[in-house]
Amino acid sequence: MKFKKFLNTFWGSYLKVSLSAVLTLFLAELSQGYDLFSFDLAMAKKLIVAALISLLPPIINALNSEDKRYGKKVAKLPNLTPDKI
């Protein structure tokens, strides 16, 4: 149950997205003829970049004031129209 709650947090979202991005890149490299057991520095750099780039969607969601998934409770501002001022 705690793990399910963790997956709905910012870091849980990052974990899900980064693992899928790294796995997708690794499988794409394998389909292009990359050897499964010859893991070199170039491949490590590609996987690290994929993990870092995948951090963008959770950051965008965390900065979105309308998105309440990460525990931010944004108070709605009153609708101030010219007739109410």
DRENPADREN-736727 format. One record per atom (N, C-alpha, C, O): atom name; y, x, z; residue number from 1; residue in one letter. Coordinates in pm, 1 decimal, padded with zeros to 6 digits. Each point is the difference from the previous one (the first is absolute). Example, Ala and Ser with C-alpha at 12.3 -4.5 7.8 and 13.67 -1.06 7.14 Angstrom:
BEGIN
+-------+----------+----------+----------+-----+---------+
: atomo :       yy :       xx :       zz : num : residuo :
+-------+----------+----------+----------+-----+---------+
:     N : -00569.0 :  01319.0 :  00780.0 :   1 :       a :
:    CA :  00119.0 : -00089.0 :  00000.0 :   1 :       a :
:     C :  00120.0 :  00090.0 :  00000.0 :   1 :       a :
:     O : -00001.9 :  00103.6 :  00066.5 :   1 :       a :
:     N :  00106.9 : -00138.6 : -00138.5 :   2 :       s :
:    CA :  00119.0 :  00082.0 :  00006.0 :   2 :       s :
:     C :  00109.0 : -00077.0 :  00073.0 :   2 :       s :
:     O :  00110.8 :  00050.9 :  00016.9 :   2 :       s :
+-------+----------+----------+----------+-----+---------+
// end
This chain:
BEGIN
+-------+----------+----------+----------+-----+---------+
: atomo :       yy :       xx :       zz : num : residuo :
+-------+----------+----------+----------+-----+---------+
:     N : -00118.9 :  00081.0 :  00000.0 :   1 :       m :
:    CA :  00118.9 : -00081.0 :  00000.0 :   1 :       m :
:     C :  00126.2 :  00086.0 :  00000.0 :   1 :       m :
:     O :  00097.4 : -00031.9 : -00068.2 :   1 :       m :
:     N : -00099.4 :  00142.0 :  00145.6 :   2 :       k :
:    CA :  00116.2 :  00087.8 :  00003.6 :   2 :       k :
:     C :  00021.7 :  00068.3 : -00134.4 :   2 :       k :
:     O :  00113.5 :  00023.5 : -00041.5 :   2 :       k :
:     N : -00224.5 :  00008.2 : -00026.4 :   3 :       f :
:    CA :  00011.7 :  00064.5 : -00130.2 :   3 :       f :
:     C :  00062.4 : -00095.4 : -00101.1 :   3 :       f :
:     O :  00077.2 :  00042.2 : -00086.1 :   3 :       f :
:     N : -00110.3 : -00169.8 :  00096.4 :   4 :       k :
:    CA :  00058.2 : -00099.1 : -00091.1 :   4 :       k :
:     C :  00150.0 : -00013.0 :  00024.9 :   4 :       k :
:     O :  00077.1 : -00015.6 : -00094.7 :   4 :       k :
:     N : -00035.2 :  00021.8 :  00220.8 :   5 :       k :
:    CA :  00143.0 : -00002.2 :  00030.8 :   5 :       k :
:     C :  00068.4 :  00125.2 : -00052.5 :   5 :       k :
:     O :  00112.1 : -00006.2 : -00050.4 :   5 :       k :
:     N : -00179.7 :  00119.9 :  00062.3 :   6 :       f :
:    CA :  00056.1 :  00125.8 : -00047.9 :   6 :       f :
:     C :  00025.4 : -00004.6 : -00150.2 :   6 :       f :
:     O :  00100.7 :  00052.4 : -00047.6 :   6 :       f :
:     N : -00191.1 : -00114.5 : -00027.0 :   7 :       l :
:    CA :  00015.0 : -00005.0 : -00145.2 :   7 :       l :
:     C :  00121.2 : -00082.3 : -00043.0 :   7 :       l :
:     O :  00044.1 :  00012.0 : -00114.3 :   7 :       l :
:     N :  00010.5 : -00094.4 :  00202.0 :   8 :       n :
:    CA :  00119.1 : -00078.5 : -00032.2 :   8 :       n :
:     C :  00129.4 :  00068.0 :  00043.3 :   8 :       n :
:     O :  00108.0 : -00056.6 : -00016.8 :   8 :       n :
:     N : -00117.6 :  00176.6 :  00072.0 :   9 :       t :
:    CA :  00119.2 :  00073.7 :  00039.0 :   9 :       t :
:     C :  00047.9 :  00085.2 : -00117.6 :   9 :       t :
:     O : -00065.3 :  00006.0 : -00104.2 :   9 :       t :
:     N :  00179.7 :  00059.4 :  00122.2 :  10 :       f :
:    CA :  00052.5 :  00088.3 : -00103.8 :  10 :       f :
:     C : -00099.5 :  00109.9 : -00033.7 :  10 :       f :
:     O : -00028.6 :  00024.5 : -00117.2 :  10 :       f :
:     N : -00024.2 :  00041.5 :  00219.4 :  11 :       w :
:    CA : -00091.6 :  00111.5 : -00023.9 :  11 :       w :
:     C : -00132.8 : -00048.4 : -00056.3 :  11 :       w :
:     O : -00063.0 :  00070.5 : -00078.8 :  11 :       w :
:     N :  00020.1 : -00188.9 :  00117.9 :  12 :       g :
:    CA : -00120.9 : -00056.7 : -00057.5 :  12 :       g :
:     C :  00016.8 : -00030.5 : -00147.7 :  12 :       g :
:     O : -00090.0 :  00024.4 : -00080.3 :  12 :       g :
:     N :  00206.5 : -00078.3 :  00045.2 :  13 :       s :
:    CA :  00028.3 : -00025.9 : -00141.3 :  13 :       s :
:     C :  00003.6 :  00129.8 : -00078.1 :  13 :       s :
:     O : -00053.4 :  00008.0 : -00110.6 :  13 :       s :
:     N :  00116.1 :  00093.5 :  00167.5 :  14 :       y :
:    CA :  00004.6 :  00130.6 : -00067.1 :  14 :       y :
:     C : -00140.6 :  00055.0 : -00017.8 :  14 :       y :
:     O : -00032.5 :  00054.1 : -00105.7 :  14 :       y :
:     N : -00050.6 : -00067.3 :  00207.4 :  15 :       l :
:    CA : -00136.8 :  00050.0 : -00007.8 :  15 :       l :
:     C : -00076.7 : -00068.8 : -00112.4 :  15 :       l :
:     O : -00068.3 :  00066.3 : -00078.1 :  15 :       l :
:     N :  00078.9 : -00198.5 :  00069.4 :  16 :       k :
:    CA : -00070.5 : -00073.8 : -00104.6 :  16 :       k :
:     C :  00048.1 :  00040.7 : -00139.1 :  16 :       k :
:     O : -00080.8 :  00024.2 : -00089.7 :  16 :       k :
:     N :  00212.2 : -00016.9 :  00072.4 :  17 :       v :
:    CA :  00055.4 :  00031.2 : -00131.3 :  17 :       v :
:     C : -00029.4 :  00144.4 : -00038.7 :  17 :       v :
:     O : -00036.4 :  00026.8 : -00114.5 :  17 :       v :
:     N :  00051.5 :  00066.6 :  00208.3 :  18 :       s :
:    CA : -00022.2 :  00140.6 : -00034.7 :  18 :       s :
:     C : -00147.0 :  00028.3 : -00029.1 :  18 :       s :
:     O : -00031.1 :  00076.6 : -00091.2 :  18 :       s :
:     N : -00059.5 : -00137.3 :  00167.3 :  19 :       l :
:    CA : -00141.5 :  00021.2 : -00028.3 :  19 :       l :
:     C : -00038.1 : -00054.3 : -00137.4 :  19 :       l :
:     O : -00076.5 :  00062.9 : -00073.2 :  19 :       l :
:     N :  00130.0 : -00179.1 :  00038.6 :  20 :       s :
:    CA : -00032.6 : -00054.0 : -00132.1 :  20 :       s :
:     C :  00061.5 :  00085.7 : -00110.5 :  20 :       s :
:     O : -00063.0 :  00018.6 : -00104.1 :  20 :       s :
:     N :  00183.8 :  00034.0 :  00123.3 :  21 :       a :
:    CA :  00062.6 :  00084.9 : -00101.6 :  21 :       a :
:     C : -00075.6 :  00131.9 : -00016.0 :  21 :       a :
:     O : -00023.3 :  00045.0 : -00112.2 :  21 :       a :
:     N : -00014.4 :  00015.7 :  00222.0 :  22 :       v :
:    CA : -00072.6 :  00127.6 : -00005.6 :  22 :       v :
:     C : -00137.9 : -00021.1 : -00061.9 :  22 :       v :
:     O : -00043.6 :  00079.9 : -00082.8 :  22 :       v :
:     N : -00024.8 : -00186.3 :  00122.1 :  23 :       l :
:    CA : -00132.0 : -00027.4 : -00056.0 :  23 :       l :
:     C :  00009.0 : -00030.0 : -00149.7 :  23 :       l :
:     O : -00083.9 :  00045.8 : -00077.5 :  23 :       l :
:     N :  00184.4 : -00121.7 :  00037.1 :  24 :       t :
:    CA :  00017.8 : -00030.3 : -00142.3 :  24 :       t :
:     C :  00026.1 :  00126.7 : -00080.9 :  24 :       t :
:     O : -00058.5 :  00019.0 : -00106.7 :  24 :       t :
:     N :  00145.9 :  00067.2 :  00157.1 :  25 :       l :
:    CA :  00028.1 :  00126.0 : -00070.1 :  25 :       l :
:     C : -00125.0 :  00087.2 : -00007.8 :  25 :       l :
:     O : -00028.2 :  00059.5 : -00104.1 :  25 :       l :
:     N : -00046.1 : -00052.0 :  00213.6 :  26 :       f :
:    CA : -00119.7 :  00082.9 :  00001.9 :  26 :       f :
:     C : -00103.9 : -00052.4 : -00099.2 :  26 :       f :
:     O : -00062.8 :  00078.4 : -00071.2 :  26 :       f :
:     N :  00044.4 : -00211.3 :  00066.2 :  27 :       l :
:    CA : -00095.4 : -00057.8 : -00094.4 :  27 :       l :
:     C :  00045.7 :  00018.0 : -00144.2 :  27 :       l :
:     O : -00082.0 :  00020.4 : -00089.4 :  27 :       l :
:     N :  00213.7 : -00028.0 :  00066.8 :  28 :       a :
:    CA :  00051.6 :  00024.3 : -00134.7 :  28 :       a :
:     C : -00024.9 :  00144.3 : -00042.1 :  28 :       a :
:     O : -00035.2 :  00026.2 : -00115.0 :  28 :       a :
:     N :  00053.2 :  00066.7 :  00207.3 :  29 :       e :
:    CA : -00027.7 :  00140.9 : -00030.1 :  29 :       e :
:     C : -00149.0 :  00021.7 : -00028.0 :  29 :       e :
:     O : -00036.0 :  00077.8 : -00088.4 :  29 :       e :
:     N : -00050.7 : -00146.8 :  00164.0 :  30 :       l :
:    CA : -00144.3 :  00013.3 : -00024.6 :  30 :       l :
:     C : -00037.7 : -00054.2 : -00137.1 :  30 :       l :
:     O : -00087.0 :  00055.4 : -00067.3 :  30 :       l :
:     N :  00152.2 : -00163.3 :  00025.7 :  31 :       s :
:    CA : -00032.2 : -00057.1 : -00131.0 :  31 :       s :
:     C :  00048.6 :  00088.9 : -00114.6 :  31 :       s :
:     O : -00048.1 : -00012.0 : -00112.6 :  31 :       s :
:     N :  00142.9 :  00100.9 :  00141.0 :  32 :       q :
:    CA :  00049.9 :  00092.2 : -00101.8 :  32 :       q :
:     C : -00079.9 :  00130.7 : -00003.8 :  32 :       q :
:     O :  00036.1 :  00092.7 : -00072.5 :  32 :       q :
:     N : -00142.2 : -00085.3 :  00148.9 :  33 :       g :
:    CA : -00086.0 :  00117.1 : -00004.9 :  33 :       g :
:     C :  00020.0 :  00097.2 :  00115.1 :  33 :       g :
:     O : -00057.6 :  00108.7 : -00002.6 :  33 :       g :
:     N :  00136.2 : -00143.1 :  00102.8 :  34 :       y :
:    CA :  00019.5 :  00086.9 :  00116.3 :  34 :       y :
:     C : -00129.0 :  00003.7 :  00080.2 :  34 :       y :
:     O : -00062.4 : -00103.7 :  00022.5 :  34 :       y :
:     N :  00022.1 :  00222.6 :  00020.7 :  35 :       d :
:    CA : -00123.2 :  00015.7 :  00076.2 :  35 :       d :
:     C :  00022.7 : -00045.9 :  00143.8 :  35 :       d :
:     O :  00099.8 :  00035.9 :  00062.4 :  35 :       d :
:     N : -00191.6 : -00114.4 : -00011.1 :  36 :       l :
:    CA :  00011.7 : -00057.7 :  00133.8 :  36 :       l :
:     C :  00005.3 :  00106.8 :  00109.2 :  36 :       l :
:     O :  00067.7 : -00018.8 :  00101.1 :  36 :       l :
:     N : -00136.8 :  00128.5 : -00119.7 :  37 :       f :
:    CA : -00011.9 :  00100.0 :  00106.0 :  37 :       f :
:     C :  00091.2 :  00120.4 : -00017.5 :  37 :       f :
:     O : -00002.4 :  00090.5 :  00083.4 :  37 :       f :
:     N :  00082.2 : -00086.6 : -00188.5 :  38 :       s :
:    CA :  00094.5 :  00111.3 : -00015.7 :  38 :       s :
:     C :  00140.3 : -00050.5 :  00032.0 :  38 :       s :
:     O :  00075.8 : -00038.9 : -00088.9 :  38 :       s :
:     N : -00043.8 :  00040.5 :  00215.2 :  39 :       f :
:    CA :  00127.9 : -00050.3 :  00049.6 :  39 :       f :
:     C :  00095.9 :  00117.8 :  00011.3 :  39 :       f :
:     O : -00018.7 :  00086.5 :  00085.5 :  39 :       f :
:     N :  00121.9 : -00081.7 : -00171.1 :  40 :       d :
:    CA :  00091.8 :  00113.3 :  00000.0 :  40 :       d :
:     C :  00138.7 : -00043.0 :  00049.1 :  40 :       d :
:     O :  00023.0 : -00116.2 :  00033.4 :  40 :       d :
:     N :  00067.4 :  00212.6 : -00030.1 :  41 :       l :
:    CA :  00135.0 : -00025.2 :  00050.9 :  41 :       l :
:     C :  00076.4 : -00099.0 : -00087.4 :  41 :       l :
:     O :  00076.8 : -00081.1 :  00052.0 :  41 :       l :
:     N : -00095.9 :  00086.0 : -00181.0 :  42 :       a :
:    CA :  00069.7 : -00092.2 : -00090.2 :  42 :       a :
:     C : -00041.1 : -00144.1 :  00028.2 :  42 :       a :
:     O :  00084.3 : -00089.7 :  00000.0 :  42 :       a :
:     N : -00212.3 :  00067.2 :  00024.0 :  43 :       m :
:    CA : -00047.8 : -00135.2 :  00031.6 :  43 :       m :
:     C :  00053.0 : -00045.1 :  00135.9 :  43 :       m :
:     O :  00036.4 : -00116.4 :  00016.9 :  43 :       m :
:     N : -00031.8 :  00207.0 :  00079.0 :  44 :       a :
:    CA :  00054.6 : -00034.1 :  00131.8 :  44 :       a :
:     C :  00146.3 : -00039.7 : -00010.3 :  44 :       a :
:     O :  00043.2 : -00094.8 :  00065.6 :  44 :       a :
:     N :  00033.9 :  00166.4 : -00147.4 :  45 :       k :
:    CA :  00141.2 : -00033.8 : -00018.7 :  45 :       k :
:     C :  00015.8 : -00138.0 : -00062.8 :  45 :       k :
:     O :  00086.7 : -00077.3 :  00040.7 :  45 :       k :
:     N : -00170.4 :  00046.2 : -00139.7 :  46 :       k :
:    CA :  00006.4 : -00131.9 : -00063.3 :  46 :       k :
:     C : -00028.3 : -00110.9 :  00100.3 :  46 :       k :
:     O :  00068.5 : -00102.2 :  00000.5 :  46 :       k :
:     N : -00169.3 :  00121.9 :  00084.7 :  47 :       l :
:    CA : -00035.8 : -00102.1 :  00098.5 :  47 :       l :
:     C :  00108.1 : -00015.6 :  00106.3 :  47 :       l :
:     O :  00026.9 : -00111.4 :  00044.8 :  47 :       l :
:     N :  00035.5 :  00222.0 : -00003.9 :  48 :       i :
:    CA :  00108.5 : -00007.0 :  00098.6 :  48 :       i :
:     C :  00119.9 : -00073.3 : -00058.2 :  48 :       i :
:     O :  00061.9 : -00081.9 :  00067.9 :  48 :       i :
:     N : -00028.8 :  00111.0 : -00193.2 :  49 :       v :
:    CA :  00112.0 : -00069.6 : -00064.6 :  49 :       v :
:     C : -00030.1 : -00148.9 : -00011.6 :  49 :       v :
:     O :  00088.4 : -00082.6 :  00022.3 :  49 :       v :
:     N : -00211.3 :  00047.4 : -00056.7 :  50 :       a :
:    CA : -00037.5 : -00141.6 : -00009.8 :  50 :       a :
:     C :  00014.4 : -00069.2 :  00135.2 :  50 :       a :
:     O :  00046.7 : -00113.7 :  00006.9 :  50 :       a :
:     N : -00086.5 :  00181.8 :  00100.4 :  51 :       a :
:    CA :  00013.1 : -00058.5 :  00134.1 :  51 :       a :
:     C :  00146.4 : -00015.6 :  00039.5 :  51 :       a :
:     O :  00037.1 : -00100.3 :  00061.1 :  51 :       a :
:     N :  00046.3 :  00197.6 : -00095.0 :  52 :       l :
:    CA :  00142.1 : -00008.4 :  00035.7 :  52 :       l :
:     C :  00072.6 : -00107.0 : -00080.6 :  52 :       l :
:     O :  00083.0 : -00073.0 :  00054.3 :  52 :       l :
:     N : -00113.4 :  00063.3 : -00182.2 :  53 :       i :
:    CA :  00063.6 : -00100.8 : -00083.8 :  53 :       i :
:     C : -00040.6 : -00139.9 :  00044.6 :  53 :       i :
:     O :  00079.2 : -00093.7 : -00010.0 :  53 :       i :
:     N : -00201.2 :  00078.9 :  00058.8 :  54 :       s :
:    CA : -00044.8 : -00132.0 :  00043.5 :  54 :       s :
:     C :  00070.0 : -00046.7 :  00126.6 :  54 :       s :
:     O : -00016.6 : -00115.2 :  00040.1 :  54 :       s :
:     N :  00094.1 :  00201.3 :  00023.3 :  55 :       l :
:    CA :  00077.1 : -00039.2 :  00118.3 :  55 :       l :
:     C :  00119.8 : -00087.9 : -00037.2 :  55 :       l :
:     O :  00055.0 : -00068.2 :  00086.3 :  55 :       l :
:     N : -00014.5 :  00069.0 : -00212.1 :  56 :       l :
:    CA :  00117.9 : -00076.2 : -00041.6 :  56 :       l :
:     C : -00010.9 : -00151.8 :  00022.4 :  56 :       l :
:     O :  00094.2 : -00057.8 :  00054.3 :  56 :       l :
:     N : -00203.0 : -00009.7 : -00092.8 :  57 :       p :
:    CA : -00003.9 : -00145.1 :  00023.8 :  57 :       p :
:     C :  00012.3 : -00041.2 :  00146.6 :  57 :       p :
:     O :  00074.9 : -00093.4 :  00028.6 :  57 :       p :
:     N : -00144.9 :  00158.6 :  00067.2 :  58 :       p :
:    CA :  00022.0 : -00038.3 :  00139.3 :  58 :       p :
:     C :  00143.0 :  00027.7 :  00048.6 :  58 :       p :
:     O :  00052.1 : -00074.7 :  00082.9 :  58 :       p :
:     N :  00011.9 :  00181.2 : -00133.6 :  59 :       i :
:    CA :  00138.5 :  00027.3 :  00038.0 :  59 :       i :
:     C :  00091.5 : -00109.0 : -00053.3 :  59 :       i :
:     O :  00089.0 : -00047.2 :  00070.8 :  59 :       i :
:     N : -00110.6 :  00007.2 : -00195.0 :  60 :       i :
:    CA :  00082.1 : -00106.8 : -00057.9 :  60 :       i :
:     C : -00018.3 : -00128.9 :  00079.3 :  60 :       i :
:     O :  00097.2 : -00070.4 :  00027.2 :  60 :       i :
:     N : -00221.5 :  00039.0 :  00010.0 :  61 :       n :
:    CA : -00024.5 : -00120.8 :  00079.7 :  61 :       n :
:     C :  00062.9 :  00010.1 :  00138.5 :  61 :       n :
:     O :  00050.4 : -00099.6 :  00051.9 :  61 :       n :
:     N : -00052.4 :  00217.3 :  00008.3 :  62 :       a :
:    CA :  00058.1 :  00017.0 :  00133.1 :  62 :       a :
:     C :  00152.0 : -00012.0 : -00003.6 :  62 :       a :
:     O :  00060.4 : -00047.4 :  00096.2 :  62 :       a :
:     N :  00001.7 :  00089.5 : -00205.3 :  63 :       l :
:    CA :  00145.4 : -00008.8 : -00011.4 :  63 :       l :
:     C :  00048.1 : -00138.6 : -00040.6 :  63 :       l :
:     O :  00117.9 : -00031.9 :  00015.5 :  63 :       l :
:     N : -00208.3 : -00050.5 : -00067.4 :  64 :       n :
:    CA :  00036.1 : -00134.7 : -00041.5 :  64 :       n :
:     C :  00020.7 : -00086.9 :  00123.8 :  64 :       n :
:     O : -00092.9 : -00019.8 :  00078.2 :  64 :       n :
:     N :  00212.4 : -00031.1 : -00060.5 :  65 :       s :
:    CA :  00030.1 : -00077.8 :  00120.0 :  65 :       s :
:     C : -00068.8 : -00136.1 : -00000.6 :  65 :       s :
:     O : -00013.1 : -00061.2 :  00106.0 :  65 :       s :
:     N : -00030.5 :  00012.5 : -00219.5 :  66 :       e :
:    CA : -00069.0 : -00128.6 : -00007.6 :  66 :       e :
:     C : -00149.6 :  00012.3 :  00029.5 :  66 :       e :
:     O : -00065.9 : -00100.4 :  00027.1 :  66 :       e :
:     N :  00012.4 :  00221.2 : -00032.0 :  67 :       d :
:    CA : -00142.1 :  00022.2 :  00022.9 :  67 :       d :
:     C : -00024.4 :  00018.9 :  00149.0 :  67 :       d :
:     O :  00052.8 :  00094.0 :  00059.3 :  67 :       d :
:     N : -00131.6 : -00181.1 :  00002.2 :  68 :       k :
:    CA : -00020.8 :  00004.4 :  00144.9 :  68 :       k :
:     C : -00137.6 :  00054.2 :  00037.3 :  68 :       k :
:     O : -00045.2 : -00019.5 :  00112.9 :  68 :       k :
:     N : -00022.1 :  00087.4 : -00205.9 :  69 :       r :
:    CA : -00135.8 :  00047.9 :  00028.3 :  69 :       r :
:     C : -00005.0 :  00113.6 :  00099.9 :  69 :       r :
:     O : -00102.9 :  00018.7 :  00065.0 :  69 :       r :
:     N :  00207.8 :  00056.6 : -00050.3 :  70 :       y :
:    CA : -00005.4 :  00119.2 :  00085.1 :  70 :       y :
:     C :  00069.1 : -00021.2 :  00133.3 :  70 :       y :
:     O :  00050.7 :  00095.3 :  00059.2 :  70 :       y :
:     N : -00047.9 : -00217.9 : -00011.4 :  71 :       g :
:    CA :  00049.1 : -00027.5 :  00133.8 :  71 :       g :
:     C :  00149.3 : -00022.0 :  00012.1 :  71 :       g :
:     O :  00049.1 : -00023.1 :  00110.5 :  71 :       g :
:     N :  00024.5 :  00029.5 : -00219.6 :  72 :       k :
:    CA :  00143.8 : -00022.8 :  00006.7 :  72 :       k :
:     C :  00025.9 : -00149.1 : -00007.9 :  72 :       k :
:     O : -00042.8 : -00067.1 : -00093.8 :  72 :       k :
:     N :  00111.7 :  00017.6 :  00190.9 :  73 :       k :
:    CA :  00038.4 : -00140.4 :  00001.1 :  73 :       k :
:     C :  00148.3 : -00007.5 : -00030.9 :  73 :       k :
:     O :  00083.9 :  00027.4 :  00085.8 :  73 :       k :
:     N : -00052.7 : -00064.1 : -00207.3 :  74 :       v :
:    CA :  00138.2 : -00002.9 : -00044.4 :  74 :       v :
:     C :  00057.4 : -00137.9 :  00029.8 :  74 :       v :
:     O : -00055.2 : -00101.8 : -00041.8 :  74 :       v :
:     N :  00165.5 :  00099.6 :  00113.8 :  75 :       a :
:    CA :  00066.3 : -00126.7 :  00028.0 :  75 :       a :
:     C :  00073.7 : -00045.9 : -00124.2 :  75 :       a :
:     O :  00065.9 :  00078.6 : -00068.1 :  75 :       a :
:     N : -00078.4 : -00206.5 :  00040.3 :  76 :       k :
:    CA :  00070.1 : -00054.9 : -00115.6 :  76 :       k :
:     C :  00146.5 : -00017.0 :  00034.6 :  76 :       k :
:     O :  00034.4 : -00051.6 :  00106.3 :  76 :       k :
:     N :  00050.5 :  00095.0 : -00195.9 :  77 :       l :
:    CA :  00143.2 : -00017.4 :  00017.5 :  77 :       l :
:     C :  00037.5 : -00142.2 : -00037.6 :  77 :       l :
:     O : -00060.3 : -00057.8 : -00090.5 :  77 :       l :
:     N :  00158.2 :  00000.9 :  00158.0 :  78 :       p :
:    CA :  00039.9 : -00136.0 : -00036.9 :  78 :       p :
:     C :  00058.7 : -00001.3 : -00141.0 :  78 :       p :
:     O :  00062.6 :  00096.3 : -00044.1 :  78 :       p :
:     N : -00084.0 : -00205.6 : -00023.5 :  79 :       n :
:    CA :  00049.6 : -00015.7 : -00134.9 :  79 :       n :
:     C :  00148.8 : -00030.4 :  00006.6 :  79 :       n :
:     O :  00039.5 : -00113.1 :  00028.3 :  79 :       n :
:     N :  00043.0 :  00213.8 : -00054.5 :  80 :       l :
:    CA :  00144.8 : -00016.0 :  00006.1 :  80 :       l :
:     C :  00055.0 : -00029.5 : -00139.7 :  80 :       l :
:     O :  00018.7 :  00089.9 : -00082.1 :  80 :       l :
:     N :  00005.4 : -00213.1 :  00059.0 :  81 :       t :
:    CA :  00062.6 : -00038.1 : -00125.7 :  81 :       t :
:     C :  00147.5 : -00023.7 :  00026.3 :  81 :       t :
:     O :  00039.9 : -00017.2 :  00115.2 :  81 :       t :
:     N :  00042.2 :  00016.1 : -00220.0 :  82 :       p :
:    CA :  00144.8 : -00015.7 :  00020.2 :  82 :       p :
:     C :  00038.2 : -00127.9 :  00075.2 :  82 :       p :
:     O :  00101.3 : -00002.1 :  00069.9 :  82 :       p :
:     N : -00179.5 : -00102.3 : -00083.2 :  83 :       d :
:    CA :  00035.1 : -00123.3 :  00070.5 :  83 :       d :
:     C : -00031.6 :  00006.3 :  00148.8 :  83 :       d :
:     O :  00053.3 : -00080.1 :  00076.9 :  83 :       d :
:     N : -00139.7 :  00174.3 : -00033.5 :  84 :       k :
:    CA : -00036.4 :  00013.1 :  00142.3 :  84 :       k :
:     C :  00085.7 :  00103.2 :  00072.4 :  84 :       k :
:     O : -00008.9 :  00011.3 :  00122.2 :  84 :       k :
:     N :  00089.6 :  00062.7 : -00192.5 :  85 :       i :
:    CA :  00080.9 :  00105.5 :  00062.5 :  85 :       i :
:     C :  00125.5 : -00056.7 :  00059.9 :  85 :       i :
:     O :  00080.2 :  00074.0 :  00056.9 :  85 :       i :
+-------+----------+----------+----------+-----+---------+
// end
